Amino acid sequence: MSPRHSALDILLTLTYKGTRAVIIVGDDVDPEIETIYRNEIRENLGTGIPTRVVHVKLPLDEFKKNEIHHIFDEIVEEILEKKTESKKKASKKVTKKKKVTTRK
């Protein structure tokens, strides 16, 4: 296992079927690795999972902290929007009950 792919190896060993969103954190911009991560997420969780990528190098400056905070806010907002949409769809699927008449 190479250090470059260790995060992917960890990701693949975790159980994450109940995941509502994913934030991919990397230290360098690497489109190849990001594609691998995104494909794994799509295969295992589906296409409707909000996914963001953030590149972090330590120490974090104020700009990077704000960027991470903004990404987190966006992803939480998207999760809540999807949740309210699914509740609206569920309430619209009210089935009509048949009236049963009895004869005397």
Secondary structure, DSSP 8 states (H G I E B T S, - for coil): --GGGHHHHHHHHS--TT-S-EEEEESS--HHHHHHHHHHHHHHH-TTS-EEEEE--SS--HHHHHHHHHHHHHHHHHHHHHHHHHHHHHHHT-----------
